[in-house]
Amino acid sequence: MHNSGALRRGNAKLHLKPAVRRASAVRPPRVPRVAVVKQDMPLPNAPIDIIALTKDLRAGSRAALARAITLIESRRSDHQAAARELVQALLPDTGKAIRVGITGSPGVGKSTTIDVLGMFLIERGDKVAVLAVDPSSARTGGSILGDKTRMARLSASDRAYIRPSPASGTLGGVAAKTREAMLLCEAAGFDVVLVETVGIGQSETAVCDMTDFFLALMLPGAGDELQGIKKGLVELADMIAVNKADGDNIKRANLAAAEYRGALHILTPRSEHWHPPVLTYSALMAKGIGELWQKIIDHRTAMNASGEFAARRRQQQVKWMWSMLEQRMLARLRADPAIRSGVKKIEAEVADGRITPALAAEQITEMLK
């Protein structure tokens, strides 16, 4: 038995050798350097030169942008202080980009849409940044790390920058860091920032609160005919776009679009100056992308004319402030050993039913005074 096993292994080796020789004879094609920068790019231990980093960012340095985003994602207190100083210094250079949030259920073709839309914008002369809000990224590593393979053309362009979701672990933390990353991208000269929701539920609201235009992607025949359409999502959307309107799907896509239009008529739009349109398009065939982008431009024009664009940006700034304050308070609870110990005891008492959550919250609040 031993000899026959050795013979089989020997034969297997003999059969493999010619295949290995043939493969080695063909040189693999050169893969272009992708635009994705690793999330964990190390920062120097020495004090960070904020003035030099600010200057490099304003000059459009991609390496400086990667370092700056890594800085704002760092949990070290000295890095956080430096990040606050950096963002404050760059504030006058922000706010000029078009900020677009993109959401949709898995399989709707978000990555393909972003790839095609991004290349459409680059061909027009724009620089495009793609960010993600994925509350699960602390556990999974972030879906966009896999999505970049489906953004093949965009990730190979030197006029695009793709960044995975920060691994903060909480939606509030992820959203706060993504907002600051968006400001850094604007300061670095990016004309359009696309923010993709990877998670579901509250991440859609978070992205809507940091962007100017919120695009909901839907599937043809998403049916009954509104399967998967959530009332809250439709109320947030500035436009619904039905993807995969190609081949045999065209009729189904048009029927789905008609159903969504009917749903939107029932609901009150977010703005009295804009009634969300419903379009069909095909990311695979790159059809309807120009019309889709034109609607985004039309929305910006309408919002600017009514004064609502500036008002919405101001409201977002205030929301960001309160969101960041909540994050700071939570960070303080975790950072102080005495408070952390006290909170653990209070948690145990709540879990055992000895005190009410309301009383527990009051006790924790007292600890922060």
N, C-alpha and C positions, 0 to 999 in steps of 0.2 A: 504493500500500500504506500509506503514511504517513497519507494522508487517511482511509482506511477505518478504520485503527486508532484515529485521533483520534475518528472518528464513533462507534465502538463504545464508547470510553471516555466520550464525551459522553452516549451513551444510557444507559450504566451509571449515570452521575451522575443523569440525569433520573429513572431508575427508583428510585434510592435516596432521593431527596429526600422524597417523600410518606411513606415508611416512617419516616424520621428525624423528620418532623413529628408523625406519629401517636405515636411512642414518647415524644417529649418532652412530649406533651400529658398523658400519664399519669404521675403522680408515683409514684416507686418506694416500696414499703412501708418503713416505718421498721424497721430491724433493731435489736433490743435490744442493749445493751452487754454483751458477753460477759464471762464470768468469767475467761477466760484472760489472764494477764499475760505480757507479752513476757519471754523469758528474759534478754535482754541489757539490762534496765533499768539505766541508768547510775548509778553511785555517785558521790557528791561526792568531789572531790580532797582536801578538808579532812578532818581527823581525824573519825572517825565517833563520834557521841555514843551510846555503848552504853546509858547509863542511860535516855535519852529513847526510844531504839528499843525497849528492853525494856518500858518503860511503855506505849508505843503498841501493841506486840504483845499484851501482856496485856489491853489494852482491846479487842482484836479488830480493829484497823485492818488492812484488806486491803492498803493501800499500804505499811504498815510490814512486813507479811509478805512482800510482793514484794521490798522492799529487803533484808530479812534473808536471803531465799533467794539473791538475787543476790550478797550478801556472802559466804555460805558457798561459792558456786560460783566466786568469784574466785580467780585464781592468784597475785595479788599477796601478798607476804609480810605486809605490814601489814594487809591485809584478812583474811588467814587467822588472824592473831593476834587481831584484833577478833572474828572469827567464833567462835573458841574461847571467848573471854570471854563472848560473847553466849549461846552454847548453855549454858555452865556456869551463868550467871545464871538462865537459864530452866528449868534442870533440874527444880526442884521443881514446876513447872507442867506437866510432861510425864507421859506414861504412862497418862492416863485414857481415851484414845480406844480404840475397837475398830479394830485394824489387820487389814485383809483383803488378802491377795495374790490376784490373779486372773490365770490363765494360760489359754492355749488356742491352737490352731493358727490361721493366717490364715483368715478366712472363717467362723470359728465364731460371730462376733457379740459379741466382747468389748466394743466401744464401745457397741453398742446395749444390751447387758446393763448396763453401767455407767451409762448414761444413765437407764434405767428403774429400776434399783436405787437410784441416787442420788436420783431424784425421789420414789420410795417412802419413802426415809428422810427427805427434807426435809418431805414431807407429814406425817410423824410428829413433826416438830419438831426434827430433827437438822441439824447443819451437816456438810457432806461435802467432804472434800478428795480430789482424784484426782492421784496422782503416777505417773510412769512410770520403768521401768528399761529402757533401750534402749542397749546397748553400741555400736550402730551409729550413734547420733545424731550423733557427731562428724563422720561422713561424710555422713549423709543429712539432717540437720536434725531428726531425731526424728519418728517416725510419728505421735505423738499430736498434732502440729501439724495433720495432716490429719484425725485422728480427732475433733477437736473439732467438726467439721462434722456428725459422726454422733452427737454428744452435744448436740444442738441445745437441748433443754429445760434440761438441766443447766447448760450453759455460759451460759445467760441468767439463771440464778438468782443472787441476791445471797447465798444461803446455801451456794453451792458455790464451790470454788476448784480450778481445773485447771492443772497445771504440767507443761510438757514435761520430757523427760528431760535432765539436765545433760549437756553435750557434753564429757565428760571423756576419751573415747577408750579407756579400759580399763574392764572390768566392775567391778573393785575400786573404781576412782575414782567411777564412776557410782553404785554401790551405797552407798558411804560418804556421798556428797553427798545421795543420796535419803533415807538414814536421818536425816541432820541436818535435812533439809527436813521430814520427818515429825514430828520433835520440835518444830520451829517451828510447824507447823500445829496440833499439840496445845496448845502454849502459847497460841496465838491463839484457842483455844476450839472447835476442830473436834471433833465427837463421833465421827466415823468417818473413817478414812483408807483409801482404796482404792488399792492399789499394783498397777499393771498391768505385766506383763512384755510387752515388745514384741519383744525378741530371743528366741532359742531356746537350749536347752541350759543352760549354767551360770547364766544369768540367773534361771531358775526356782529354783535352789537359793539364790541370793542373796536373792530376794524371800521365799522360805520362811523364811530366817534372820532376816528383819526384821519378820515379821508374826505375828499370833496364830492366824490361820486361813488356810489355803491352799486356794483353790477352783480346781478344774480344769474348764474348760468343754469339752464334747465335741459332736460332730455326730451326728445320727441316722444309723444304718447306717455307722458309722465302721469299717467292717468288714473283714473276713475273720474275724471281725467286730471285730477289735481293731486295725485299721489306725491308725497314728498314735498308739497308746497306748504310751507308753514305760514300762517297768518302774520306772525311777527316778522318773518323774513320778507314777505311781500310788502309790508308796511315800511320796511327799511330801504327796499330796493329803489334806486333811481331809474333802473332799466332792467327788464328781463330779456335775456337772449337765449333762444332755444338752439342748442348746438346740434351737430350731426344732421343738418338739413341737406343731405346729399343722397343720390341714388334712390333706392326704394323708400328711404325715410322722409323724402320731401313732403309727401302728403300728410304723414303723421306729424311732422314738425309744424306744418301749417295749422293742423287741427289743434295741436297743443298750444300754439301761439294764440289761437282764437279763444281757447278756454282761459288762458292767463289774462287776456284782455278783459274777458267777462268778469274775472275775479277782481281785477284792479278797479273796475267801474263801481263795484260794491264798496270798496275801501276808500277811506279819506287819504289823499296823497300827503306826503310829508310837507310839501310846499304848495302854496296856492299858485305859485308861478311856474310849476313844472308838473306835468302829468306823465308818469313813467310810461315810456313806449315799450312795446314788445316786438322784438326782431327775431328773425331766423337767420342762421349763418352756418357755415361749415368750416371748422378749424382745419380739418384734414385736407380739404380742397382749397383752403385760404379764400373762401368766397364770403362776401358780406362783411369783411373786416373793416374796410373803408367806411361803410355805412355805420357800423358799430361805433367807430371812433368819432365820426361826425356828430353823432348824438351826444357823446361826452362833451364835445366842444360846444354844441348848442346849449347844453345844460349850463356850462360855465358862463356862457354869454348871458343867458336868462337870469342866472343868479347874480351876476355882476350888475346887470341893469336894474334889478330890484333892490340891490343893497344887501341881499340875503347871504351872498358869498362871504363878505367881510364879517357879517353878524355871526354866521356859523363858525367861522375860524375863531372868532373871539370866544364863543361859547365852548368850543373844543379846548382852548387854552385853559379856561377856568376848570373844566372837567379834568384835564390832565393834572392840574395843581392838586385837586382834592384826591385824585387817584394816587398821586405820588405821596401825598401826606399819609394816606392809609398805609402805603407800603413802608414808609419810614417808621410809623408807629409799630407795625408788625415786626420790622427789623429790630427795633429797640427791645421788643418783648423777647426776641430770640437771642439778642446779643448779651444782655445783662444776666449773669449767672443767677443772681439772687431772685430777679423777677421770673426767670425761666423756671426755677425751682418752685416758686410760689404758684405759678400758673399750673404746673404739673399737679400740685396738690389739689388745686381748685378743680381741675379737669376730672380728677379721680372722684371728688365729692359730687360733681354733677353727674358723672357716669353711674355712681352708686345711688343717685336719687336723694342725697342728703341735703343738697341746696338747689335752688332753681337756677336755670341759665341766666335769668335777669339779675339775680343777686350776685352770681359769679362774675358777670360782666362788670357790675359796679365795683366789685372788689379788685378786679384787674385794672380798671380805670384809676382807682385810688393808688395802685402801685406805681403808675406812670407819673403821678404828681411829684 
